[in-house]
């Protein structure tokens, strides 16, 4: 039996030994907490992609993207595997649609999304604000949002904006490549400036901006020209987005944003969502793809007649000659550099993901479909990004700017 005197002497020693014995257990626990795999970090984050063109393709192909598909970049099965929590579905039609046809076609695409949701209510749901988005994530459903790509689809009518907003439109891309009667596009400001009837926003265009602000619909500046871009920033009272754009400094094409534009969006409180398209990521891609397309011109023409859509025919051609087309795709590191460059220019609070999947024929190697998003997370971790920063890029920044526009 230990005497009281010895107990007094031994007590501090025993307490120290107890702490030393607990230390390895504590270190093991901390190591376990910190040693999450890139996939675990990716799956824990909320991933939002602000631009996918599957709906316009679906009207042609008639594929059911609720089921696993062997073509295209997105379906609900692969989306779950890639950790995609929320998708903004692009509502798009080309410049050959105008008054009397463009608005109607936009509603056809929205109808197709509604039909998808009706077929798979346990897998996907329409959301209109950040609270509904987060609730969908809790219920393990894809949060579907609507982005209308091209101001020509409102056909110069504010009541058409009201109608699209009621159906779920969460952003309006003011122009596509074509200008409209109230806003000039980046393509036209760059290549057709002399023939434009106006450059930038008209008075009606400014009414459109105010109306979108009042409705809580985000303004998308991915396709508008520089004059339109700065006219919008001088007019809007809400944060804007660029739903699918890359950095002009890294690849000087008309669709990419210059450093001053990036900084202007950040100053506005908005977010730029990085596009995955090879032609925007890689400055050498355009010359290489021109050679590829010239070589297969006859077959591309035949596919265009089949699909009645040049972009879809191009996507199919690249799938047919995948081994050949893979050789001209940029490495994944170029896409990561686009993200990292923007973060260095404007800060991690203003950068996100806007893949443009199903809207182009080529993406960097390794980015074949929505199952490949975890590769972006893994690469960002490799170059030193924290989990908190990755959370912002993958979805947190979108949720913030959505809430800033909708008020909830």
C-alpha positions as CSV (number, residue, x, y, z in Angstrom):
1,X,0.0,0.0,0.0
2,X,1.4,3.5,-1.0
3,X,1.6,5.8,2.0
4,X,-0.1,9.3,1.8
5,X,3.3,10.9,1.7
6,X,4.4,8.8,-1.3
7,X,1.0,9.5,-3.0
8,X,1.7,13.2,-2.8
9,X,5.1,12.7,-4.3
10,X,3.9,10.3,-7.1
11,X,0.7,12.2,-8.1
12,X,2.4,14.8,-10.4
13,X,4.5,12.0,-12.0
14,X,1.3,9.8,-12.6
15,X,-0.5,12.8,-14.2
16,X,2.4,13.5,-16.5
17,X,2.6,9.8,-17.5
18,X,-1.2,9.9,-18.2
19,X,-0.8,12.9,-20.5
20,X,2.1,11.2,-22.3
21,X,0.1,8.0,-22.8
22,X,-2.8,10.1,-24.2
23,X,-0.7,12.2,-26.5
24,X,-0.2,9.4,-29.2
25,X,-4.0,8.8,-29.2
26,X,-4.6,12.5,-29.7
27,X,-2.1,12.7,-32.5
28,X,-3.6,9.7,-34.1
29,X,-7.1,11.3,-33.9
30,X,-5.8,14.6,-35.4
31,X,-4.0,12.7,-38.2
32,X,-7.2,10.9,-39.0
33,X,-9.2,14.1,-39.1
34,X,-6.7,15.9,-41.3
35,X,-5.9,13.0,-43.6
36,X,-9.0,13.2,-45.7
37,X,-8.6,12.0,-49.2
38,X,-9.2,14.5,-52.1
39,X,-12.4,12.5,-52.9
40,X,-13.6,12.9,-49.3
41,X,-13.0,16.6,-49.4
42,X,-14.7,16.8,-52.8
43,X,-17.8,14.9,-51.8
44,X,-18.1,16.9,-48.6
45,X,-18.1,20.2,-50.5
46,X,-21.2,21.6,-52.3
47,X,-20.3,21.5,-56.0
48,X,-22.2,23.9,-58.4
49,X,-21.6,24.0,-62.1
50,X,-23.0,27.2,-63.6
51,X,-23.2,26.1,-67.3
52,X,-24.2,23.0,-69.1
53,X,-25.8,22.8,-72.5
54,X,-27.4,19.3,-72.4
55,X,-31.0,20.5,-72.7
56,X,-30.6,21.9,-76.3
57,X,-28.8,18.7,-77.3
58,X,-31.5,16.6,-75.6
59,X,-34.2,18.1,-77.9
60,X,-32.3,16.7,-80.9
61,X,-30.9,13.4,-79.5
62,X,-34.0,12.5,-77.3
63,X,-31.7,10.9,-74.8
64,X,-33.0,10.4,-71.2
65,X,-30.3,11.9,-69.0
66,X,-32.0,10.5,-65.9
67,X,-30.3,7.2,-67.0
68,X,-26.7,6.4,-67.6
69,X,-25.7,7.5,-71.1
70,X,-22.6,6.5,-73.2
71,X,-22.6,9.9,-75.0
72,X,-22.6,13.5,-73.8
73,X,-21.0,14.8,-70.6
74,X,-23.8,14.7,-68.2
75,X,-26.5,12.4,-66.9
76,X,-27.9,12.1,-63.3
77,X,-26.0,8.8,-62.7
78,X,-22.6,10.2,-63.6
79,X,-23.4,13.5,-61.9
80,X,-23.9,11.6,-58.6
81,X,-20.6,9.8,-59.1
82,X,-18.8,13.1,-59.7
83,X,-20.2,14.8,-56.7
84,X,-22.2,17.4,-58.7
85,X,-24.8,18.8,-56.3
86,X,-26.2,21.7,-58.3
87,X,-26.4,22.3,-62.1
88,X,-27.4,25.5,-63.9
89,X,-28.9,24.2,-67.1
90,X,-28.4,26.5,-70.0
91,X,-31.4,27.4,-72.1
92,X,-30.0,28.3,-75.5
93,X,-30.9,28.8,-79.1
94,X,-28.8,30.3,-81.9
95,X,-29.1,33.6,-83.7
96,X,-31.3,32.0,-86.3
97,X,-34.1,32.2,-83.8
98,X,-35.8,35.6,-83.4
99,X,-39.1,37.3,-82.7
100,X,-41.8,34.7,-82.6
101,X,-39.5,31.7,-82.3
102,X,-36.7,32.4,-79.7
103,X,-39.0,32.7,-76.6
104,X,-41.0,29.7,-77.7
105,X,-37.9,27.6,-78.1
106,X,-36.6,28.7,-74.7
107,X,-39.8,27.4,-73.1
108,X,-39.5,24.1,-75.0
109,X,-36.1,23.6,-73.3
110,X,-37.5,24.5,-69.9
111,X,-40.4,22.1,-70.5
112,X,-37.8,19.3,-71.1
113,X,-36.2,20.1,-67.8
114,X,-39.5,20.1,-66.0
115,X,-40.3,16.7,-67.7
116,X,-36.9,15.3,-66.4
117,X,-37.7,16.4,-62.9
118,X,-41.2,14.9,-63.1
119,X,-39.7,11.5,-64.2
120,X,-37.0,11.5,-61.5
121,X,-38.4,13.5,-58.5
122,X,-36.2,11.4,-56.1
123,X,-33.0,12.4,-58.0
124,X,-33.5,16.1,-59.1
125,X,-35.5,19.1,-58.1
126,X,-35.9,22.7,-59.3
127,X,-34.5,25.3,-57.0
128,X,-34.7,29.1,-57.1
129,X,-32.6,30.3,-54.2
130,X,-29.7,29.3,-51.9
131,X,-32.0,27.9,-49.2
132,X,-33.8,25.6,-51.7
133,X,-30.4,24.6,-53.1
134,X,-29.0,23.6,-49.7
135,X,-32.2,21.7,-48.9
136,X,-31.9,19.7,-52.1
137,X,-28.3,18.8,-51.1
138,X,-29.6,17.6,-47.7
139,X,-32.1,15.4,-49.5
140,X,-29.4,14.1,-51.8
141,X,-31.1,15.4,-54.9
142,X,-29.5,17.4,-57.7
143,X,-30.5,21.0,-57.4
144,X,-31.5,22.2,-60.9
145,X,-31.3,25.9,-61.8
146,X,-32.1,27.6,-65.1
147,X,-29.8,30.0,-67.0
148,X,-31.1,31.6,-70.2
149,X,-28.1,32.1,-72.6
150,X,-28.9,34.9,-75.0
151,X,-31.0,38.0,-74.5
152,X,-32.6,37.6,-78.0
153,X,-34.8,35.0,-76.3
154,X,-36.7,37.7,-74.4
155,X,-37.6,39.2,-77.8
156,X,-37.4,42.8,-76.5
157,X,-40.2,42.3,-74.0
158,X,-39.9,42.8,-70.3
159,X,-43.0,40.6,-69.7
160,X,-41.0,37.7,-71.3
161,X,-38.4,38.2,-68.6
162,X,-41.2,38.0,-66.0
163,X,-42.4,34.7,-67.6
164,X,-39.0,33.1,-67.7
165,X,-38.3,34.2,-64.1
166,X,-41.5,32.6,-62.9
167,X,-40.4,29.4,-64.6
168,X,-37.1,29.5,-62.7
169,X,-34.6,31.6,-64.7
170,X,-31.8,32.4,-62.3
171,X,-29.5,34.2,-64.7
172,X,-29.8,35.8,-68.1
173,X,-26.7,35.9,-70.4
174,X,-27.4,39.3,-72.0
175,X,-26.2,38.2,-75.4
176,X,-24.9,35.0,-77.0
177,X,-22.3,35.4,-79.8
178,X,-25.0,37.5,-81.6
179,X,-25.8,41.0,-80.5
180,X,-29.5,41.9,-80.0
181,X,-31.3,45.2,-80.3
182,X,-30.3,46.4,-76.8
183,X,-26.8,44.9,-76.1
184,X,-23.8,44.1,-78.2
185,X,-21.9,40.8,-78.0
186,X,-18.2,40.2,-77.6
187,X,-17.9,38.6,-81.0
188,X,-19.6,41.5,-82.7
189,X,-17.8,44.2,-80.8
190,X,-14.5,42.4,-81.8
191,X,-15.2,41.5,-85.4
192,X,-18.2,43.5,-86.6
193,X,-18.0,46.7,-84.6
194,X,-18.3,49.0,-87.7
195,X,-21.6,47.3,-88.8
196,X,-23.3,47.4,-85.4
197,X,-26.2,49.8,-85.0
198,X,-25.2,50.4,-81.4
199,X,-22.3,49.4,-79.1
200,X,-23.0,48.6,-75.5
201,X,-26.4,48.9,-73.7
202,X,-29.3,51.0,-75.2
203,X,-31.8,52.7,-72.9
204,X,-34.0,49.7,-73.2
205,X,-31.0,47.6,-72.3
206,X,-30.6,49.5,-69.1
207,X,-34.3,48.9,-68.4
208,X,-33.6,45.2,-68.7
209,X,-30.8,45.4,-66.2
210,X,-33.0,47.2,-63.6
211,X,-35.8,44.7,-64.2
212,X,-33.5,41.7,-63.7
213,X,-32.2,43.4,-60.5
214,X,-35.7,43.9,-59.2
215,X,-36.6,40.2,-59.9
216,X,-33.4,38.9,-58.3
217,X,-32.2,37.4,-61.6
218,X,-28.4,37.3,-62.0
219,X,-26.8,39.2,-64.9
220,X,-24.4,37.0,-66.8
221,X,-21.5,38.8,-68.6
222,X,-19.9,35.8,-70.3
223,X,-20.8,36.7,-73.9
224,X,-21.4,40.5,-74.0
225,X,-18.8,42.8,-75.4
226,X,-16.6,45.1,-73.4
227,X,-18.7,48.2,-73.8
228,X,-21.8,46.2,-72.8
229,X,-19.8,44.8,-69.9
230,X,-18.9,48.1,-68.4
231,X,-22.3,49.7,-69.2
232,X,-23.9,46.9,-67.1
233,X,-21.5,47.4,-64.2
234,X,-22.4,51.1,-64.2
235,X,-26.1,50.3,-64.2
236,X,-26.6,47.2,-61.9
237,X,-27.2,47.3,-58.2
238,X,-26.5,43.6,-57.7
239,X,-23.4,41.4,-58.0
240,X,-23.0,40.0,-61.5
241,X,-21.5,36.7,-62.8
242,X,-19.6,35.4,-65.8
243,X,-21.1,31.9,-66.0
244,X,-18.5,30.3,-68.3
245,X,-15.4,32.3,-69.1
246,X,-11.6,32.1,-69.0
247,X,-8.7,34.6,-68.7
248,X,-7.8,36.6,-71.8
249,X,-4.2,37.1,-70.7
250,X,-3.7,33.3,-70.9
251,X,-5.6,32.9,-74.2
252,X,-6.6,36.1,-76.1
253,X,-9.8,35.1,-77.7
254,X,-12.9,37.4,-77.7
255,X,-14.8,35.2,-75.3
256,X,-12.3,35.4,-72.5
257,X,-12.1,38.2,-70.0
258,X,-9.3,40.7,-69.7
259,X,-7.6,41.3,-66.3
260,X,-9.4,44.7,-65.8
261,X,-12.7,43.0,-66.5
262,X,-11.9,40.3,-63.9
263,X,-11.1,43.0,-61.4
264,X,-14.2,44.9,-62.2
265,X,-16.4,41.8,-61.5
266,X,-14.6,41.3,-58.2
267,X,-15.1,44.9,-57.2
268,X,-18.8,44.5,-58.0
269,X,-18.9,41.5,-55.6
270,X,-19.5,39.0,-58.5
271,X,-18.0,35.7,-59.5
272,X,-16.2,34.4,-62.7
273,X,-16.9,30.7,-63.4
274,X,-14.1,29.1,-65.3
275,X,-14.9,27.5,-68.6
276,X,-13.4,24.0,-69.4
277,X,-13.6,24.3,-73.2
278,X,-10.2,23.6,-74.8
279,X,-10.5,26.6,-77.2
280,X,-10.8,29.0,-74.2
281,X,-8.3,27.2,-72.0
282,X,-5.4,26.7,-74.5
283,X,-4.1,29.3,-76.9
284,X,-2.7,26.7,-79.2
285,X,-5.9,24.7,-79.6
286,X,-7.6,26.7,-82.4
287,X,-4.8,26.1,-84.9
288,X,-4.7,22.4,-84.1
289,X,-8.5,21.9,-84.3
290,X,-8.6,23.7,-87.6
291,X,-6.3,21.1,-89.1
292,X,-8.4,18.3,-87.6
293,X,-11.7,19.7,-88.9
294,X,-10.2,20.3,-92.4
295,X,-9.1,16.6,-92.5
296,X,-12.6,15.4,-91.7
297,X,-14.6,18.1,-93.4
298,X,-16.7,15.7,-95.6
299,X,-17.8,13.7,-92.6
300,X,-18.5,16.8,-90.5
301,X,-20.8,18.1,-93.3
302,X,-22.6,14.8,-93.3
303,X,-23.1,14.8,-89.5
304,X,-24.4,18.4,-89.6
305,X,-27.1,17.2,-92.0
306,X,-28.0,14.4,-89.7
307,X,-28.1,16.5,-86.5
308,X,-29.2,19.8,-88.1
309,X,-26.8,21.4,-85.6
310,X,-23.1,22.2,-86.3
311,X,-22.0,22.1,-82.7
312,X,-23.5,18.7,-82.0
313,X,-22.1,17.4,-85.2
314,X,-18.6,18.6,-84.1
315,X,-19.0,16.9,-80.7
316,X,-20.0,13.7,-82.5
317,X,-17.0,13.9,-84.9
318,X,-14.6,14.2,-82.0
319,X,-16.2,11.2,-80.4
320,X,-15.8,9.1,-83.5
321,X,-12.1,10.1,-83.8
322,X,-11.4,10.2,-80.1
323,X,-7.8,8.9,-80.3
324,X,-7.0,11.5,-82.9
325,X,-8.8,14.4,-81.2
326,X,-7.3,13.5,-77.8
327,X,-3.9,14.4,-79.2
328,X,-4.9,18.1,-79.6
329,X,-6.5,18.4,-76.2
330,X,-4.7,20.5,-73.6
331,X,-3.4,19.0,-70.4
332,X,-5.5,19.3,-67.2
333,X,-2.8,21.5,-65.8
334,X,-3.8,24.3,-68.2
335,X,-7.3,24.3,-66.8
336,X,-6.0,24.4,-63.2
337,X,-3.7,27.3,-64.3
338,X,-6.8,29.2,-65.5
339,X,-8.4,28.8,-62.1
340,X,-5.2,29.6,-60.2
341,X,-4.5,32.7,-62.4
342,X,-7.9,34.1,-61.7
343,X,-7.6,33.5,-57.9
344,X,-4.2,35.3,-58.0
345,X,-5.8,38.3,-59.9
346,X,-9.1,38.7,-58.1
347,X,-9.1,36.5,-55.0
348,X,-10.6,33.1,-54.1
349,X,-14.0,34.7,-53.2
350,X,-14.6,35.5,-56.9
351,X,-13.8,32.3,-58.8
352,X,-16.0,29.2,-59.5
353,X,-16.8,26.4,-61.9
354,X,-18.7,26.8,-65.2
355,X,-17.7,23.9,-67.3
356,X,-19.6,24.4,-70.5
357,X,-20.0,20.6,-70.7
358,X,-22.2,19.4,-73.5
359,X,-21.6,22.8,-75.2
360,X,-18.3,22.1,-76.9
361,X,-16.4,19.4,-78.7
362,X,-13.2,19.3,-76.5
363,X,-12.1,19.7,-72.9
364,X,-8.7,19.2,-71.3
365,X,-7.4,15.6,-71.0
366,X,-9.0,13.8,-68.1
367,X,-12.1,16.0,-68.1
368,X,-14.4,13.8,-70.2
369,X,-17.6,14.2,-68.3
370,X,-19.1,15.1,-64.9
371,X,-17.5,12.2,-63.2
372,X,-14.1,14.0,-63.5
373,X,-14.8,17.0,-61.3
374,X,-12.9,15.4,-58.4
375,X,-9.7,15.7,-60.5
376,X,-10.0,19.5,-60.2
377,X,-10.2,19.2,-56.4
378,X,-7.2,16.9,-56.3
379,X,-5.1,19.2,-58.4
380,X,-6.0,22.3,-56.4
381,X,-5.0,20.5,-53.2
382,X,-1.7,19.5,-54.9
383,X,-0.8,23.2,-55.5
384,X,-1.6,24.2,-52.0
385,X,-5.3,25.2,-51.9
386,X,-7.0,24.8,-48.5
387,X,-10.2,22.9,-48.0
388,X,-11.9,26.2,-47.2
389,X,-10.7,27.8,-50.5
390,X,-11.8,24.7,-52.5
391,X,-15.2,24.9,-50.9
392,X,-15.6,28.5,-52.1
393,X,-14.5,27.6,-55.7
394,X,-16.6,24.5,-56.0
395,X,-19.8,26.1,-54.8
396,X,-19.6,28.5,-51.9
397,X,-19.1,31.6,-54.1
398,X,-22.1,30.7,-56.3
399,X,-24.3,30.3,-53.3
400,X,-23.2,33.7,-52.0
401,X,-23.8,35.6,-55.2
402,X,-27.2,33.8,-55.7
403,X,-28.3,34.9,-52.2
404,X,-27.1,38.4,-52.9
405,X,-29.4,38.6,-55.9
406,X,-32.4,36.7,-54.6
407,X,-32.3,37.9,-51.0
408,X,-32.5,34.4,-49.7
